[in-house]
Amino acid sequence: MSVKTQQKIVFKVIFINQGKVYEVYAKEIAQSGMFGFIEVEGFIFGEKSAVVIDPSEERLKDEFNEVKRTYIPMHSIIRIDEVEKEGTAKIISTDGNSSQIVGFPGSFYNKHEKPKGDR
């Protein structure tokens, strides 16, 4: 008789938020009851006893400190992976010309041009 080990499931969620790419680890993800959103719950961050501290992971810890569950728009999601174990959560800047990651446009109008109905 084999004993099945209880392995915890970890998801790596990569998404765009305010022009930056966020990579976070969570225990649960699901399609939200709110149309067009993915529900992410149970954030996982590195050990507090670690000697080396990553500043972007610390910013993410602060940002999601009191968050029980967050809802991410589907068009912001780049990728969701089920992984063996959690890694380092990080924020990656998309500034610069070498970046190949482009966010979904927030508006279909030129920033300096008003829609024809508003003139």
C-alpha positions in Angstrom: 0.0 0.0 0.0 1.5 3.3 -1.0 1.2 6.4 1.0 0.3 9.5 -1.0 2.1 12.6 0.1 0.1 15.8 0.5 1.8 18.2 -1.9 0.8 21.8 -1.8 -0.2 23.4 -5.0 1.6 26.7 -5.9 0.7 29.0 -8.8 3.0 31.6 -10.4 0.9 34.5 -11.7 2.5 37.0 -14.0 0.4 40.1 -14.9 0.8 43.8 -15.9 -0.1 46.5 -13.3 0.4 50.2 -13.9 3.1 49.7 -16.6 5.1 47.1 -14.6 5.1 43.3 -14.7 4.3 41.6 -11.4 5.3 38.0 -10.7 3.6 36.7 -7.6 3.0 33.2 -6.1 -0.3 32.1 -4.6 -2.0 29.1 -3.2 -5.3 29.5 -5.1 -6.5 31.0 -8.3 -10.0 30.9 -9.8 -12.2 32.5 -12.4 -14.0 35.3 -10.5 -17.7 35.8 -10.2 -17.1 39.3 -11.5 -17.0 38.9 -15.3 -13.5 39.4 -16.8 -11.5 38.9 -13.6 -9.2 36.2 -12.2 -9.3 35.8 -8.4 -5.9 35.3 -6.7 -5.8 34.2 -3.0 -3.2 33.1 -0.5 -0.1 35.0 -1.5 3.2 33.3 -0.8 6.4 35.3 -0.1 9.9 34.3 0.8 11.1 33.5 4.3 11.5 36.5 6.7 14.6 34.9 8.1 16.4 35.0 4.7 19.7 36.9 4.8 19.4 38.4 1.4 16.3 40.6 1.0 15.0 41.5 -2.5 13.6 45.1 -2.5 11.0 44.3 -5.1 9.7 41.4 -3.1 9.5 43.6 0.0 7.4 46.2 -2.0 5.1 43.4 -3.0 4.8 42.2 0.6 3.9 45.7 1.6 1.4 46.1 -1.3 -0.4 42.8 -0.6 0.1 42.8 3.2 -3.6 43.1 4.2 -5.0 41.7 1.0 -7.0 38.4 1.5 -8.0 38.1 -2.2 -7.3 40.2 -5.2 -9.1 40.4 -8.6 -6.9 40.9 -11.7 -8.5 41.8 -15.0 -8.1 38.9 -17.5 -6.5 41.2 -20.1 -3.7 42.0 -17.6 -2.7 38.4 -17.2 0.4 37.3 -19.1 0.7 33.8 -17.8 -0.4 31.5 -14.9 1.8 28.4 -14.1 1.4 25.6 -11.6 4.9 25.2 -10.2 6.7 22.8 -7.8 7.6 25.4 -5.3 7.4 29.2 -4.9 10.2 31.5 -6.1 10.9 35.1 -5.4 8.1 37.5 -6.1 9.2 40.5 -8.1 8.2 43.6 -10.0 9.8 44.1 -13.4 9.8 47.5 -15.0 8.7 47.7 -18.6 10.4 51.0 -19.2 13.0 51.1 -22.0 13.0 50.3 -25.7 14.3 46.7 -25.3 11.1 45.5 -23.6 9.0 43.0 -25.5 6.0 43.2 -23.1 3.3 45.5 -24.1 0.2 46.2 -22.1 -3.3 46.2 -23.4 -4.2 49.7 -24.4 -6.2 51.6 -21.8 -7.8 53.9 -24.3 -8.4 53.7 -28.0 -7.9 57.5 -28.4 -4.7 59.4 -28.7 -3.8 61.0 -25.4 -3.9 64.5 -26.9 -6.9 64.0 -29.1 -10.4 64.2 -27.9 -13.1 61.9 -29.3 -15.2 63.6 -32.0 -18.3 63.7 -29.8 -16.5 65.8 -27.2 -15.4 68.7 -29.4 
